[in-house]
């Protein structure tokens, strides 16, 4: 693998595809792969043909009656070469062209074809040209099924799982050669998908502050001979209303909700009540009669801390709910080539069902209507010359470089691309650029955010009487020094105007140990809405330029326009710049600019240094949620370095705060990875410095591959220790909590065995 290929393998986007070239096998098969269709290039010497027949790796066996596998040759010949049954005929023809011989063979068949469409065995087709992304899955004609799963659990999160699976129902590839010298490859397939998608997420944060509630209790009775009109002056009447608050205390606030006035001034006392209130201690009356003014106020003041604790605490709970999404996808890809250029047409149709879909009717109507959109069938006329069996690799790279909306479900994806055919010995850097433009219709997640808070008091102990004082007496006391005055509704009553009276006056000071509990609830409710996107790209050997636009048809439609450019230099530099603008930005879909620079310094075959810097500027991300400003700092500026000394890698990355608006705070992250063998590796990270209110402070990852094939089972065990800060309590102590998250990830798949 050359320098360009290595750099492309770490670049953003689909440039990764180039790294799949198996150079070793390509070198062994390079001579055999140079078989062409035109007469001019038939004159391979016998040694070359002998080599093809005797190749130790059996790359080119006895050629069958069908077109055969597309090959990728050495880095010096980075084009795709087509070998087919025509080569066998070419060995038997002296002067006549291959096309002439085929015309004779097929004269009694379809007059429109030199070679009519034929189904090609799977193991005779290179998976590079059949690789297609489908809703996060990369499939090709050899794919039988794929499965990815994950299970998350931890101290402050609910146990939940997620998975993504795809299984092939049927597929086939047909090759043909038309009369006007146009080669056609048609790939079709049907796939069943099952995956989980996010439905709801809820984060509950509870802060508890120890406090002491101060309260008061006031209890009075004031009775005397009745002076009210119509009453017997020898009876005893109450000159205070019967009032109580004890049964009307809000348990969350310890505040009086309502004052009950059961009797007004002038209530006539029973003889039993008269006698009862003169007994020691506060008395309200007798035999159910209540003549007391009983005012109970448990919260008249608050002190920080209590007898149990002075330190605040915080708890965080996260709950994630996923739902199922079923999909039936149909894939059709047509590739045509003449002597000069090649074209590709790709059509993907999917029917999706989301369990508990809130927009079921709308989404179903859009999916039903998408069936009226025709398949993409590229057109290409023959050039008059024999078809060269050489494809431009950039044609397929550009098709897979299409920008597709993330975390979305495809309904319809149709695209068309083209690229000039390379010359027979064209190097990678001399390949013409590939172009691809597409139309995508699907369902994308739109999340509704809400934030609410509430405060309450939680008693942690019983109410205590700190001080209680009282007095009672009346006109029949030997030393009568009682003086009491009440004013009710403009009427004034005094002991001085009564000849026979009795007064009770008691007061208590109270304390209760409590926790002030502040609870905040963050909710995310995800719904899926139709999404239309138009995108295109130009892919060259060392650069990719993407352009795209679209609209998400949510309750508040959100249109966007974006550009993205990536450049790789042979000397180890990689540059990327991109930006997108939205008409109705929210917390997920907002205007931003991003860029990065990477420098690769090769030390030897097994060692290199990587230096990187990047930025993201979140221009107009919404901060208001439920009329509350919540700034989650989406912008960032980074500097990083990584040293790879196989089997060990060491890296550092720093986030620089206060450079961009709403930028992530200063932090430093260190990481270490060790590849113990080709199947097992372990890595970890540590964040020694962070000014963020929430961050991951530790983490480890262990990866075990149970086999040597690309689809072999893979098991990942991950642990993350996250820290959350919630300010300070009333005593100035930091409020923070740690969270441990564990992940178990498993993936595997199966493919049709390709020919060795």
ABEGO torsion letter per residue (X at the ends): XBAAAAAAAABBEAAAAAAABBAAAAAAAAAAAABBABAAAAABBAAAAAAAAABAAGABBBBBABBBBBBBBBAABABBBBBBAAAAAAAABAABBAAAAAAAAAAABBAABABBBBBBBAAABBAAAABBBBGGBBBBAABABBBBBBBBBEAABBBBBBBBBBBBABBBBBBBBBAAGBBBBBBBBBBBBBBBBBABBBBBBBBBBBBBBBBBBBBBBBBBBBABBGBBAABBBBABBBBBAAAABBAAAGBBABBBBABBBGBBBBAAAAAAAABBEBBAEBGGBBABBBBBBABABBBBEBAABABBBBBBBBBBBBBBBBBBBBBBBBBBBBAABBBBBBBBBBBBBBBGBAAAAAAAAAAAAAAABBBBBBBBBBAGBBBBABBBAAAAAAAAABBBBBGBBBABBBBBBBBBBBBAABBAAABBBBBBBBBBBBBBBBBBBBBBBBBBBBBABBBBBABBBBBBEBAABABBABBBBBBBGGBBBBAAABABBBBBBBBBBBBBBBBBBBBBBBBBBBBBBBBBBBBBBBBBAABBBBBBBEBBBBABBBBBBBBBBBBBBAAGBBBBBBBBBBABBBAABBBBBBBBBBBBBBABAABBBBBBBBBBBBAABBABBGGBBBBAGABBBBBBBBBBBOABBBBBBBBBBGABBGBBBBBBBBBBBBBABAABBBBBBBBABBABABBBABBBBBBBBBEABAABBBBBBBBBBBBBBAEBBAAGBBBBBBBBBBBBBBBBBBBBBBBX
